[in-house]
Amino acid sequence: MNWERIEGNWKQLKGKTVEQWGKLTDDDLDVVAGRREQLTGKIQERYGIAKDEAEKQVSAWERSATDDWFKP
């Protein structure tokens, strides 16, 4: 899955994001607004993990995205 598709459908994917990272708030997700770098930063902040680990988690989440995620 490419990030542009995730970014373009961010409002639809907020639920999937919270399933993966439950500590993220609605305000966090609004700030992220689909931007990968912002998501990585918020995960670092909320979970107290290193940037590399947050990047790995985001990459794994992105790879796990399927077309079903984008169905209404």
C-alpha positions as CSV (number, residue, x, y, z in Angstrom):
1,M,0.0,0.0,0.0
2,N,1.4,3.4,-0.7
3,W,1.3,6.2,1.8
4,E,-0.4,8.6,-0.6
5,R,-3.5,6.4,-0.5
6,I,-3.4,6.3,3.3
7,E,-3.0,10.1,3.5
8,G,-5.8,10.7,1.0
9,N,-8.2,8.5,3.0
10,W,-7.1,9.5,6.5
11,K,-10.5,10.2,7.9
12,Q,-11.6,6.7,6.9
13,L,-8.5,5.2,8.5
14,K,-8.5,6.9,11.8
15,G,-10.3,3.8,13.3
16,K,-7.6,1.5,12.0
17,T,-5.0,3.8,13.5
18,V,-6.6,3.7,16.9
19,E,-6.9,-0.1,16.7
20,Q,-3.1,-0.3,16.2
21,W,-2.1,2.6,18.6
22,G,-4.8,3.0,21.2
23,K,-3.0,5.7,23.1
24,L,-3.4,8.2,20.3
25,T,-6.2,10.7,20.9
26,D,-8.6,12.2,18.4
27,D,-6.6,15.4,18.7
28,D,-3.4,13.5,17.9
29,L,-5.1,12.1,14.8
30,D,-6.3,15.5,13.7
31,V,-2.8,16.9,14.0
32,V,-1.4,13.9,12.1
33,A,-3.9,14.5,9.3
34,G,-2.4,11.5,7.3
35,R,1.2,12.8,7.4
36,R,3.5,9.9,8.1
37,E,6.2,11.9,9.9
38,Q,3.6,13.4,12.2
39,L,2.2,9.9,12.9
40,T,5.7,8.6,13.8
41,G,6.2,11.6,16.1
42,K,2.9,11.1,17.9
43,I,3.6,7.4,18.4
44,Q,7.1,8.2,19.8
45,E,5.5,10.7,22.2
46,R,2.6,8.6,23.4
47,Y,4.5,5.3,23.7
48,G,8.0,6.7,24.8
49,I,9.8,4.7,22.0
50,A,12.7,5.6,19.8
51,K,12.1,7.1,16.3
52,D,13.5,3.9,14.7
53,E,11.0,1.7,16.5
54,A,8.1,4.1,15.7
55,E,9.1,4.0,12.0
56,K,9.2,0.2,12.0
57,Q,5.7,0.1,13.5
58,V,4.3,2.5,10.9
59,S,6.0,0.6,8.1
60,A,4.5,-2.7,9.3
61,W,1.1,-1.0,9.6
62,E,1.3,0.4,6.1
63,R,2.3,-3.0,4.7
64,S,-0.7,-4.6,6.5
65,A,-3.1,-2.2,4.8
66,T,-5.5,-3.9,2.4
67,D,-8.1,-2.7,0.0
68,D,-10.7,-3.7,2.5
69,W,-9.5,-0.8,4.7
70,F,-10.7,1.6,2.0
71,K,-14.2,0.3,1.5
72,P,-17.0,2.5,2.8
